Amino acid sequence: MGLVAIFLVPWTLYLTFTLPSRHLTEHYDLAWVGFDIGLASAFAGTAWAAYRGLPWLLPLAAVTGTMLLCDAWFDIVTSQGSSEVTEATLEALFGELPLAALCAYIVVDVERFLATVDRFRRPPTTAARRAALRAMSDDARAARREARARPDRRG
């Protein structure tokens, strides 16, 4: 990995000076559709792994977050005109980057994330259910007492 990082420095400099600023391609639509299918698959895999508590959650969240960052970057830099740039920037700020941050949170603290997901998945405990029913019945008794204490104004 270190050697690849070192090799990428001169390669990036080479590309900086040799690539054209503008390039038309036949399969631009296919590239984006394919990427979005991959992104949707990464989202689905991450959601499934989170729901099931699978060990694949961490790498899937890392892949999804990375793809979101790439999506935001390429949406912005391939936009033409100020309205497209504005739209891509807003999508990045309010969609892709917050979701990428959530993926990063999953990677950093997967145990806490899974505990939160587990709380939402499991039904309330019997004790919690009993406490809720008790509170509802107490409210009903209090309402009946108030109704008896007030004179009936219908007649």
C-alpha positions in Angstrom: 0.0 0.0 0.0 2.8 2.4 0.8 4.5 1.7 -2.5 1.2 2.3 -4.4 0.9 5.6 -2.5 4.4 6.6 -3.5 3.8 5.6 -7.1 0.6 7.6 -7.3 2.4 10.9 -6.7 4.3 11.0 -10.0 1.3 9.4 -11.8 -1.0 12.1 -10.5 1.5 14.8 -11.7 1.7 13.1 -15.1 -2.1 13.1 -15.4 -2.3 16.7 -14.3 -0.3 17.8 -17.3 -1.5 15.3 -19.9 -5.2 14.9 -19.4 -7.5 17.2 -21.3 -9.8 19.5 -19.3 -12.7 18.5 -21.5 -13.5 15.0 -22.7 -16.6 13.5 -24.3 -17.4 9.8 -23.8 -19.9 7.5 -25.3 -20.8 5.7 -22.1 -21.2 8.6 -19.6 -24.7 7.5 -18.7 -23.7 3.9 -18.3 -20.9 4.9 -15.9 -23.3 6.8 -13.6 -26.1 4.3 -13.8 -23.6 1.5 -13.0 -22.1 3.5 -10.1 -25.6 4.3 -8.7 -26.5 0.6 -8.9 -23.4 -0.2 -6.9 -24.2 2.5 -4.4 -27.8 1.2 -4.0 -26.4 -2.3 -3.5 -23.9 -0.9 -0.9 -26.8 0.8 0.9 -28.9 -2.3 0.9 -26.1 -4.5 2.1 -25.3 -2.0 4.9 -28.9 -1.8 6.0 -29.3 -5.6 5.9 -26.1 -6.1 7.9 -27.2 -3.5 10.5 -30.6 -5.0 10.8 -29.3 -8.6 11.2 -26.2 -7.5 13.3 -23.9 -9.2 10.8 -20.1 -8.9 10.9 -20.1 -7.5 7.4 -21.6 -4.2 8.7 -18.3 -2.5 9.3 -16.8 -3.1 5.8 -20.1 -2.4 4.1 -20.5 0.9 5.9 -16.9 1.8 4.9 -17.7 1.0 1.3 -21.0 2.9 1.3 -19.4 6.0 2.9 -16.5 6.0 0.5 -18.9 5.7 -2.5 -21.0 8.6 -1.1 -17.9 10.8 -0.9 -16.9 9.8 -4.5 -20.4 10.5 -5.7 -20.5 13.9 -4.1 -17.0 14.8 -5.5 -17.8 13.7 -9.1 -21.3 15.2 -9.1 -19.8 18.6 -8.2 -16.7 18.5 -10.5 -18.6 17.2 -13.5 -21.5 19.7 -13.2 -21.8 22.3 -15.9 -23.1 25.8 -15.2 -23.9 27.5 -11.9 -27.3 25.8 -11.4 -25.9 22.3 -11.8 -23.0 23.1 -9.4 -25.4 24.6 -6.9 -27.7 21.5 -7.1 -24.8 19.1 -6.8 -23.4 21.0 -3.8 -26.7 21.1 -2.0 -27.1 17.3 -2.6 -23.7 16.8 -1.2 -24.2 19.0 1.9 -27.7 17.7 2.8 -27.6 14.2 1.4 -24.4 12.5 0.6 -22.0 14.0 3.2 -24.4 13.4 6.2 -24.9 9.8 5.1 -21.2 9.4 4.7 -20.8 10.7 8.2 -23.3 8.2 9.5 -21.3 5.4 7.7 -18.1 6.8 9.4 -19.8 6.7 12.7 -20.8 3.1 12.1 -17.2 2.2 11.3 -15.8 4.1 14.3 -18.3 2.8 16.9 -20.1 -0.2 15.4 -21.0 -1.6 18.9 -22.9 1.5 19.9 -24.6 1.7 16.5 -25.7 -1.9 16.7 -27.0 -1.4 20.3 -29.1 1.5 19.0 -30.5 -0.5 16.1 -31.2 -3.4 18.5 -33.3 -1.1 20.7 -35.4 -0.2 17.8 -35.8 -3.7 16.5 -36.8 -5.4 19.8 -40.3 -4.9 21.2 -40.5 -3.3 24.6 -39.8 -5.6 27.5 -42.7 -7.0 29.6 -41.9 -4.6 32.4 -42.0 -1.6 30.1 -45.3 -2.8 28.6 -46.8 -3.2 32.1 -45.6 0.3 33.1 -47.2 1.8 29.9 -50.5 -0.1 30.5 -50.5 1.1 34.2 -49.9 4.7 33.1 -52.8 4.5 30.6 -55.2 3.0 33.2 -54.1 5.6 35.7 -55.0 8.3 33.2 -58.4 6.7 32.5 -59.2 6.6 36.3 -58.2 10.2 36.7 -60.4 11.2 33.8 -63.4 9.3 35.3 -62.8 11.0 38.7 -62.8 14.4 37.0 -66.0 13.6 35.1 -67.7 12.7 38.4 -66.5 15.8 40.2 -68.0 18.1 37.5 -71.7 18.7 37.4 -73.5 17.7 34.3 -74.3 20.7 32.2 -76.5 19.0 29.7 -79.8 19.3 31.5 
